């Protein structure tokens, strides 16, 4: 910070003035400092060029670190997505295989049931024909007996 030549000259004039006591000199300089502080309050909170440069460097470094972290996360997520897709494909293949096995098993069971049903239906049909034949034979005998008794 450059010093003001007028202010420097004024302070030297005060200090070299022999008419003033040391106490008066101190009071004048103290008043000047108080006025300066009131005109420029909280000077310690103002950023210097060096502060701004340091902050800019820190922010640049943080931005680069954040970009690096984002890239790492992106790679990690991409890997996770690929692994998940791979697991889904494996699961899909496994389920497809299980469905085919179940389909074959069900087809086999359906054919077995069909064969058993066909056998039972055939047996029932044969039984029905046998009983029907026996019924008609017995009916014919009964009618023949009645006719024989009627005409004899």
C-alpha positions in Angstrom: 0.0 0.0 0.0 1.6 3.3 -1.0 1.7 6.1 1.5 0.2 9.5 0.8 3.0 12.2 0.7 0.7 14.9 2.1 -0.2 12.7 5.0 3.4 11.8 5.6 4.4 15.5 5.5 1.6 16.4 7.9 2.7 13.7 10.4 6.3 14.9 10.2 5.1 18.5 10.7 3.2 17.5 13.8 6.1 15.4 15.2 8.6 18.2 14.6 6.5 21.0 16.0 8.2 22.1 19.2 5.2 24.1 20.4 3.2 21.0 20.9 3.7 18.7 23.8 4.1 15.0 23.3 0.7 14.5 24.7 -0.9 16.9 22.1 1.1 15.3 19.3 -0.2 11.9 20.4 -3.7 13.2 20.7 -3.6 14.7 17.1 -2.2 11.5 15.6 -4.7 9.4 17.6 -7.6 11.6 16.3 -6.2 11.2 12.8 -6.1 7.4 13.2 -9.7 7.4 14.7 -10.9 9.4 11.7 -9.1 7.0 9.3 -10.7 4.0 11.0 -14.2 5.6 10.9 -13.7 6.3 7.1 -12.5 2.8 6.5 -14.1 0.4 9.0 -13.3 -3.3 9.0 -10.3 -2.9 6.7 -9.1 -6.4 7.8 -12.2 -7.9 6.1 -11.3 -6.5 2.7 -9.6 -8.9 0.3 -6.3 -8.1 -1.2 -5.2 -9.1 -4.6 -3.1 -11.9 -3.1 -6.2 -13.2 -1.2 -8.2 -13.2 -4.4 -5.5 -15.0 -6.3 -5.1 -17.6 -3.5 -8.9 -18.1 -3.4 -9.0 -18.4 -7.2 -6.3 -21.1 -7.1 -8.0 -23.0 -4.3 -11.3 -22.9 -6.2 -9.6 -24.0 -9.4 -8.1 -26.9 -7.5 -11.4 -27.8 -5.9 -13.1 -27.7 -9.3 -10.5 -30.0 -10.8 -10.9 -32.4 -7.9 -14.7 -32.3 -8.3 -14.3 -33.0 -12.0 -12.0 -35.9 -11.2 -14.5 -37.3 -8.6 -17.3 -36.9 -11.2 -15.3 -38.8 -13.8 -14.5 -41.5 -11.2 -18.2 -41.8 -10.2 -19.2 -41.8 -13.9 -16.8 -44.7 -14.6 -18.0 -46.5 -11.4 -21.6 -46.1 -12.4 -20.9 -47.2 -16.0 -19.3 -50.3 -14.6 -22.2 -51.0 -12.2 -24.7 -50.5 -15.1 -22.7 -52.9 -17.3 -22.6 -55.5 -14.4 -26.3 -55.1 -13.8 -27.0 -55.5 -17.6 -24.8 -58.6 -17.5 -26.7 -60.0 -14.5 -30.0 -59.3 -16.2 -28.9 -61.1 -19.3 -27.8 -64.1 -17.3 -31.0 -64.1 -15.3 -33.0 -63.8 -18.6 -31.1 -66.8 -20.0 -31.6 -68.8 -16.8 -35.4 -68.0 -16.8 -35.7 -68.8 -20.5 -34.0 -72.2 -19.9 -36.3 -72.9 -16.9 -39.4 -71.9 -18.9 -38.4 -74.3 -21.7 -37.7 -77.1 -19.1 -41.1 -76.5 -17.5 -42.8 -76.4 -21.0 -41.2 -79.7 -21.9 -42.2 -81.2 -18.5 -45.8 -79.9 -18.8 -46.0 -81.2 -22.4 -44.8 -84.6 -21.2 -47.3 -84.7 -18.4 -50.1 -83.5 -20.7 -49.3 -86.4 -23.1 -49.3 -88.9 -20.2 -52.7 -87.6 -19.0 -54.0 -87.8 -22.5 -52.8 -91.4 -22.9 -54.4 -92.4 -19.5 -57.7 -90.6 -20.5 -57.7 -92.3 -23.8 -57.2 -95.7 -22.2 -60.0 -95.0 -19.6 -62.4 -93.8 -22.3 -61.6 -96.9 -24.4 -62.2 -99.1 -21.3 -65.5 -97.3 -20.5 -66.6 -97.7 -24.2 -65.8 -101.4 -24.2 -67.6 -101.8 -20.9 -70.6 -99.9 -22.2 -70.7 -102.0 -25.4 -70.5 -105.2 -23.3 -73.3 -104.1 -21.0 -75.4 -102.8 -23.9 -75.0 -106.1 -25.7 -75.9 -108.0 -22.5 -78.9 -105.7 -22.0 -80.2 -106.2 -25.5 -79.7 -109.9 -25.4 -81.6 -110.1 -22.1 -84.3 -107.9 -23.5 -84.6 -110.1 -26.6 -84.8 -113.2 -24.4 -87.5 -111.6 -22.3 -89.5 -110.6 -25.3 -89.0 -114.0 -26.9 -90.2 -115.7 -23.7 -93.2 -113.4 -23.5 -94.0 -114.1 -27.2 -93.6 -117.8 -26.7 -95.9 -117.9 -23.7 -98.4 -115.7 -25.6 -98.4 -117.8 -28.8 -98.0 -121.2 -27.2 
